[in-house]
Amino acid sequence: MSRCMRAFGKVLEQLTTFFYHEQFKRITLQPMTEIIQHEQEPELQQRMLRQWARTKIREASYIQLAGGFLFTTVASCLQWQSAQDGHWSARACFYACMLLAFVAIVMGSQQMLLLPSEIPLQDSKDDSEGIEATESNNRYERELKLKEERYLQAVVRRLCDTRRHDGSPNTILVFVMQAPEMFLTGSVVTFLGGLCSVVFAPLAHQTVWDDNAKIAVGFGILGAFCIVVFATASFLVHSLFCLQIDHKSKMRWLVADL
């Protein structure tokens, strides 16, 4: 039974992160697993947690920017006459895109506020301000540093306490930490679905070689080209910056061509 559940969990993980699975492993799953595995080294765990938090904060910033761009873009697309008069699926996809983008922005903002970050140290004061002010600032900095250390310890302890029997991070926590990217990806997919509906829906009413057919063919060719280029570029980028050395064989054909 446990094997079936693990297999089902793997399949579900692959499905929910299909469009960004390699990035999901690098930015979310692998750092959480490494933090748990170094339970006997608390200082190393805290450094790893800080580094992971910085990465997730950058990711959340990107999600906010991309989600806001999608939201405003789709709001403009809904004003198109072709979207208003076309098939209902176009408007449905556009509304779904706006909703998913909004949720991605909110969840990304939540993670940015809660993820541990470096506490900036106060600049040293001039001698004219007196020794008491300097000592007060130093004491304040020490208190902030101690508070940050306790916060990091608490986060690491929760990650370790909620881990699964095989030592991997809790599935629910992994899902929560990658949820903003999942919603943003869903927003992009539904936006593309809305565009496809606007372009190809007129062909369902008539199959004559008119302007709508020409637009659909041009859009289809360019879309297929973009998919191929995106898939190839993503494969090469992840192979180039992969953390495992044995991935050299994946790029051997590229090196041979060069």
Solvent accessible surface area in square Angstrom, and as a share of the most:
residue,aa,sasa,rsa
1,M,181,0.81
2,S,67,0.43
3,R,193,0.70
4,C,87,0.52
5,M,112,0.50
6,R,106,0.39
7,A,56,0.43
8,F,124,0.52
9,G,31,0.30
10,K,126,0.53
11,V,83,0.48
12,L,85,0.42
13,E,39,0.17
14,Q,90,0.40
15,L,122,0.61
16,T,48,0.28
17,T,2,0.01
18,F,140,0.59
19,F,125,0.52
20,Y,20,0.08
21,H,29,0.13
22,E,78,0.35
23,Q,58,0.26
24,F,3,0.01
25,K,69,0.29
26,R,76,0.28
27,I,33,0.17
28,T,1,0.01
29,L,38,0.19
30,Q,63,0.28
31,P,24,0.15
32,M,1,0.00
33,T,30,0.18
34,E,61,0.28
35,I,1,0.00
36,I,2,0.01
37,Q,126,0.56
38,H,56,0.25
39,E,72,0.32
40,Q,161,0.72
41,E,84,0.38
42,P,79,0.50
43,E,127,0.57
44,L,49,0.24
45,Q,6,0.03
46,Q,16,0.07
47,R,135,0.49
48,M,38,0.17
49,L,1,0.00
50,R,37,0.14
51,Q,88,0.39
52,W,14,0.05
53,A,0,0.00
54,R,90,0.33
55,T,32,0.18
56,K,1,0.00
57,I,39,0.20
58,R,143,0.52
59,E,17,0.08
60,A,3,0.02
61,S,49,0.31
62,Y,128,0.49
63,I,2,0.01
64,Q,55,0.24
65,L,136,0.67
66,A,21,0.16
67,G,0,0.00
68,G,25,0.24
69,F,136,0.57
70,L,15,0.07
71,F,74,0.31
72,T,84,0.49
73,T,37,0.21
74,V,0,0.00
75,A,38,0.29
76,S,67,0.43
77,C,5,0.03
78,L,15,0.07
79,Q,143,0.64
80,W,102,0.36
81,Q,126,0.56
82,S,59,0.38
83,A,0,0.00
84,Q,84,0.37
85,D,100,0.52
86,G,34,0.32
87,H,81,0.36
88,W,165,0.58
89,S,28,0.18
90,A,1,0.00
91,R,66,0.24
92,A,46,0.36
93,C,33,0.20
94,F,0,0.00
95,Y,124,0.47
96,A,37,0.29
97,C,0,0.00
98,M,35,0.16
99,L,114,0.57
100,L,41,0.20
101,A,0,0.00
102,F,111,0.46
103,V,43,0.24
104,A,0,0.00
105,I,44,0.22
106,V,75,0.43
107,M,43,0.19
108,G,0,0.00
109,S,34,0.22
110,Q,104,0.46
111,Q,17,0.08
112,M,63,0.28
113,L,151,0.75
114,L,116,0.58
115,L,21,0.10
116,P,9,0.06
117,S,60,0.38
118,E,82,0.37
119,I,46,0.24
120,P,112,0.70
121,L,117,0.58
122,Q,86,0.38
123,D,120,0.62
124,S,108,0.70
125,K,85,0.36
126,D,100,0.52
127,D,141,0.73
128,S,105,0.68
129,E,93,0.42
130,G,32,0.30
131,I,131,0.66
132,E,148,0.66
133,A,34,0.26
134,T,48,0.28
135,E,95,0.42
136,S,50,0.32
137,N,33,0.17
138,N,62,0.32
139,R,121,0.44
140,Y,105,0.40
141,E,31,0.14
142,R,148,0.54
143,E,99,0.44
144,L,38,0.19
145,K,95,0.40
146,L,85,0.42
147,K,140,0.59
148,E,8,0.04
149,E,67,0.30
150,R,152,0.56
151,Y,92,0.35
152,L,0,0.00
153,Q,74,0.33
154,A,16,0.12
155,V,29,0.17
156,V,10,0.06
157,R,136,0.50
158,R,140,0.51
159,L,13,0.07
160,C,11,0.07
161,D,105,0.54
162,T,56,0.33
163,R,93,0.34
164,R,93,0.34
165,H,205,0.92
166,D,95,0.49
167,G,28,0.27
168,S,27,0.18
169,P,4,0.03
170,N,41,0.21
171,T,78,0.46
172,I,123,0.63
173,L,59,0.29
174,V,13,0.08
175,F,94,0.39
176,V,64,0.37
177,M,30,0.13
178,Q,5,0.02
179,A,1,0.01
180,P,3,0.02
181,E,15,0.07
182,M,38,0.17
183,F,53,0.22
184,L,10,0.05
185,T,27,0.16
186,G,21,0.21
187,S,0,0.00
188,V,60,0.35
189,V,62,0.36
190,T,31,0.18
191,F,29,0.12
192,L,92,0.46
193,G,29,0.27
194,G,0,0.00
195,L,33,0.17
196,C,52,0.31
197,S,16,0.10
198,V,21,0.12
199,V,24,0.14
200,F,78,0.32
201,A,17,0.14
202,P,40,0.25
203,L,52,0.26
204,A,91,0.70
205,H,158,0.70
206,Q,87,0.39
207,T,127,0.74
208,V,87,0.50
209,W,168,0.59
210,D,38,0.20
211,D,100,0.52
212,N,57,0.29
213,A,10,0.07
214,K,102,0.43
215,I,102,0.52
216,A,2,0.02
217,V,70,0.40
218,G,39,0.38
219,F,64,0.27
220,G,30,0.29
221,I,119,0.61
222,L,111,0.55
223,G,26,0.25
224,A,56,0.43
225,F,126,0.53
226,C,69,0.41
227,I,121,0.62
228,V,94,0.54
229,V,72,0.41
230,F,139,0.58
231,A,57,0.44
232,T,62,0.36
233,A,46,0.35
234,S,34,0.22
235,F,87,0.36
236,L,38,0.19
237,V,80,0.46
238,H,53,0.24
239,S,11,0.07
240,L,113,0.56
241,F,122,0.51
242,C,37,0.22
243,L,115,0.57
244,Q,106,0.47
245,I,136,0.69
246,D,107,0.55
247,H,38,0.17
248,K,149,0.63
249,S,59,0.38
250,K,88,0.37
251,M,29,0.13
252,R,161,0.59
253,W,128,0.45
254,L,45,0.23
255,V,103,0.59
256,A,83,0.65
257,D,109,0.57
258,L,171,0.85
